[in-house]
């Protein structure tokens, strides 16, 4: 009896550990998106300070290419929209992962209690 519970406990613990790794990866990705959001907001502010007489360049590989100011502003706005959407997606994903992680913790706790009881019964019989 105790061995079966121990196997279940071990399997559940592996699932929980994997879930924690996934949460960590998702949080890291979200932090990168936050950094990109900040950088793009700064670019948007800087582009807002320019007028049509200023020249804007876009870095494509190792080359600077002249770009229209309105086009640059539109590109940054689309990028900000995309980054915000991705951040929302990761927040939803993290909330779901937290719920599943909590469920795994509860299952682990109950399995640990069962295992301890089974060990106590086995010791009592011996």
Secondary structure as UniProt FT lines:
FT   HELIX           2..49
FT   TURN            52..53
FT   STRAND          56..60
FT   TURN            61..62
FT   STRAND          63..67
FT   HELIX           69..125
//
